[in-house]
Amino acid sequence: MWDFLGVIVEQLSETFRWFLIGYFGTIALLILLYKNQLLNNSSPFGFIKKVSYYIFLPVYVAIVCWFLSATIIVEKDAKQMAEYSLNKVEDSTLTLFLKEAVTYSTDWIDGEITTKEELVNTYLKKNGYEMGSYSTQVVEWTLNNGLEYIKKQAIEKGTIRVGEESINFPLLIQEYLNESKGMASAPFSYLKGMTFKVIHSYAKKLYWLYVFLLFIVVLILGLDIYFKLRNRNNSKELSLNPEDLLENNQDKLPNSQRKINKK
């Protein structure tokens, strides 16, 4: 998460125009609201509030827009990079791994390898991968999830049952390769979907944060407009029209005269 945020900070220099868009867009909105007398400016601190609006709100919104634009670009670039990396791994690693893993059936039967994790580790060690390095961890994650995809396919076809512990993965891989004609593209489509989902989950958390931060501005301005309109309506109700008052008094005079005459 923090690594993802660090990439966003690095991207800010390329998205500074969105800072300007947010800044001047907010100023234009404030001018429009004040011009139409929709913001309350009649209190003793009205001038101070107006100055605060023009100083702080544009900068606040501009920063949020700035980070939002950078996050969108980083998410897009991360997905493109992940797709490129997965395509390279698909061509050079997963297909070779599946074909080699079939040859480990004897080790599986003898009990030297009993889990898909051990199967992956055996392949990595035999092919000279540096165990513990970041690049090896990525390959390991890819191969384990590729095997998990093959396992799910076998469960759907009824080859194995859900929760079954004793699974002969070399046999499952052999059956999968026979059915798919040696192609490993289906597991990679699955891996690509998983990778995109992880990337978007990081970005989604930030998107919700940006929505909340912008909602604060909408709430402040919305409440100000509401109280301004309410005060305006109350003022109209309290104000008296002299012409209406005169007409009402003229109507009352004949009635009063009649009462006097009757007495």
C-alpha positions in Angstrom: 0.0 0.0 0.0 2.7 2.5 1.0 4.8 1.5 -2.1 1.8 2.2 -4.2 1.4 5.6 -2.6 5.1 6.3 -3.1 4.7 5.8 -6.8 1.7 8.2 -6.8 3.9 10.9 -5.1 6.5 10.4 -7.9 3.8 10.8 -10.5 2.7 14.2 -9.1 5.1 16.2 -11.2 3.5 15.0 -14.4 0.0 15.8 -13.3 0.4 19.3 -11.9 -2.1 20.7 -14.4 -4.8 19.0 -12.4 -3.8 21.0 -9.4 -4.3 24.2 -11.5 -7.7 22.9 -12.8 -8.9 22.2 -9.3 -7.6 25.5 -8.0 -9.1 27.8 -10.6 -12.2 25.7 -10.9 -13.0 26.2 -7.2 -12.4 29.9 -7.4 -14.7 30.1 -10.4 -17.4 28.2 -8.4 -17.0 30.6 -5.4 -17.3 33.6 -7.6 -20.5 32.2 -9.1 -22.0 31.4 -5.7 -21.2 34.8 -4.3 -22.4 36.6 -7.4 -25.8 34.9 -7.1 -25.8 35.7 -3.3 -26.0 32.0 -2.4 -23.3 32.1 0.3 -23.9 33.8 3.6 -21.8 36.9 4.0 -23.9 39.0 6.4 -22.4 37.9 9.8 -19.7 39.9 11.6 -17.2 37.3 10.4 -18.6 37.2 6.9 -15.6 38.9 5.4 -13.1 36.7 7.2 -15.1 33.6 6.0 -15.1 34.9 2.5 -11.3 35.4 2.5 -10.9 31.9 4.1 -13.0 30.4 1.4 -10.9 31.9 -1.4 -7.6 31.0 0.3 -8.1 27.5 1.7 -10.8 25.8 -0.3 -9.2 26.2 -3.8 -5.8 24.9 -2.5 -7.6 22.0 -0.6 -9.6 21.0 -3.7 -6.6 21.4 -6.0 -4.4 19.0 -3.9 -7.2 16.4 -3.9 -7.6 16.7 -7.6 -3.9 16.5 -8.1 -3.6 13.2 -6.1 -6.7 11.8 -7.8 -5.3 12.3 -11.3 -1.9 10.8 -10.3 -3.7 7.8 -8.8 -5.6 7.2 -12.0 -2.5 7.3 -14.1 -0.5 5.1 -11.7 -3.2 2.5 -11.6 -3.3 2.5 -15.4 0.5 2.2 -15.7 0.7 -0.5 -13.0 -1.9 -2.6 -14.9 0.0 -2.2 -18.2 3.3 -3.1 -16.5 1.8 -6.1 -14.8 0.3 -7.3 -18.1 3.6 -6.9 -19.8 5.5 -8.8 -17.1 2.9 -11.6 -17.0 3.1 -12.0 -20.8 6.9 -12.4 -20.5 6.6 -14.9 -17.6 4.0 -16.8 -19.6 6.3 -17.2 -22.5 9.4 -18.1 -20.5 8.3 -19.6 -17.2 4.9 -21.0 -16.7 4.8 -23.2 -19.9 8.2 -24.6 -19.1 7.3 -25.2 -15.5 4.1 -27.1 -16.3 5.9 -29.3 -18.8 8.8 -30.0 -16.3 6.4 -30.5 -13.3 4.9 -33.5 -15.1 8.3 -35.2 -14.8 8.1 -34.9 -11.0 5.4 -37.6 -10.8 7.8 -40.2 -9.4 8.9 -37.8 -6.6 5.3 -37.2 -5.8 4.4 -40.9 -5.6 7.5 -41.6 -3.4 6.4 -38.8 -1.0 9.4 -36.5 -1.6 7.0 -33.9 -2.9 3.5 -33.7 -1.3 2.2 -30.1 -1.9 2.0 -27.7 -4.8 4.3 -25.3 -2.8 7.0 -28.0 -2.6 6.5 -28.7 -6.3 7.2 -25.0 -7.1 10.2 -24.8 -4.8 11.7 -27.9 -6.3 11.4 -26.4 -9.8 12.9 -23.1 -8.7 15.9 -24.7 -7.0 16.6 -27.1 -9.9 16.6 -24.2 -12.3 18.9 -22.0 -10.3 16.5 -19.3 -9.0 17.8 -17.3 -6.1 15.5 -18.2 -3.3 14.2 -15.3 -1.2 14.8 -12.6 -3.8 12.0 -10.4 -4.9 12.0 -11.5 -8.5 11.9 -15.2 -7.4 9.0 -14.4 -5.0 7.0 -13.0 -8.0 7.7 -16.1 -10.0 6.8 -18.3 -7.1 3.5 -16.4 -6.6 2.8 -16.8 -10.3 3.4 -20.5 -10.4 1.5 -21.3 -7.2 -1.5 -19.4 -8.5 -1.2 -21.1 -11.9 -1.5 -24.4 -10.1 -4.4 -23.1 -8.1 -6.2 -22.3 -11.3 -5.6 -25.9 -12.6 -6.9 -27.2 -9.3 -10.1 -25.1 -9.6 -10.6 -26.4 -13.1 -10.3 -30.0 -11.9 -12.8 -29.4 -9.1 -15.3 -27.9 -11.6 -14.9 -31.0 -13.9 -15.3 -33.3 -10.9 -11.8 -34.8 -11.3 -11.1 -34.0 -7.6 -13.4 -32.9 -4.7 -13.4 -29.7 -2.7 -11.3 -30.1 0.4 -9.5 -33.1 -1.0 -6.0 -33.1 0.6 -4.2 -35.8 -1.4 -3.9 -34.2 -4.9 -1.5 -35.5 -7.5 -0.5 -32.2 -9.1 1.8 -33.7 -11.8 -1.1 -35.8 -12.9 -3.5 -32.9 -12.9 -1.0 -30.8 -14.9 -0.6 -33.7 -17.4 -4.4 -33.9 -17.9 -4.6 -30.1 -18.2 -1.9 -30.0 -20.9 -3.5 -32.8 -22.8 -6.8 -31.0 -22.8 -5.4 -27.5 -23.6 -2.9 -28.8 -26.1 0.1 -27.7 -24.1 -1.0 -24.0 -23.8 -0.8 -22.1 -20.5 -2.8 -19.0 -21.6 -5.9 -19.9 -19.5 -4.0 -19.8 -16.1 -2.5 -16.5 -17.2 -5.8 -15.0 -17.9 -6.7 -16.0 -14.4 -3.5 -14.5 -13.0 -4.0 -11.3 -14.9 -7.4 -10.9 -13.4 -6.0 -11.5 -9.9 -3.2 -9.0 -10.5 -5.5 -6.3 -11.8 -7.9 -6.9 -8.8 -5.0 -6.4 -6.3 -3.9 -3.2 -8.1 -7.4 -1.8 -8.2 -7.9 -2.7 -4.5 -5.0 -0.4 -3.6 -6.3 2.4 -5.8 -9.9 1.9 -4.6 -9.0 2.7 -1.0 -7.5 6.0 -2.2 -10.4 6.8 -4.4 -12.8 6.5 -1.4 -10.5 8.8 0.6 -10.6 11.4 -2.2 -14.4 11.2 -2.4 -14.6 11.8 1.4 -12.2 14.7 1.2 -14.2 16.4 -1.6 -17.5 15.6 0.1 -16.3 17.8 3.0 -16.1 20.8 0.6 -19.5 20.0 -0.8 -21.0 19.7 2.7 -19.5 23.0 3.8 -20.8 24.9 0.8 -24.1 23.0 0.8 -24.8 24.0 4.4 -23.8 27.6 3.7 -26.2 27.8 0.8 -29.0 26.1 2.8 -28.7 28.6 5.7 -28.5 31.5 3.3 -31.7 30.5 1.5 -33.5 29.8 4.8 -32.5 33.3 6.1 -33.7 34.9 2.9 -37.1 33.2 3.1 -37.4 34.2 6.7 -36.6 37.8 5.9 -39.3 37.8 3.2 -41.9 36.6 5.6 -41.0 39.2 8.2 -40.9 42.1 5.8 -44.2 44.1 5.5 -45.3 45.7 2.2 -46.6 49.3 2.9 -49.2 49.1 0.1 -50.6 45.8 1.5 -50.7 47.4 5.0 -52.6 50.4 3.7 -55.1 48.3 1.9 -55.7 46.2 5.0 -56.3 49.4 7.1 -58.7 50.8 4.5 -60.7 47.6 4.6 -60.9 47.8 8.4 -62.1 51.5 8.5 -65.6 50.9 7.0 -66.1 48.0 9.5 -65.1 50.2 12.4 -67.4 53.0 11.1 -70.4 50.7 11.0 -69.8 49.6 14.5 -69.7 53.2 15.7 -72.9 54.1 13.9 -74.8 51.2 15.4 -73.9 52.4 18.9 
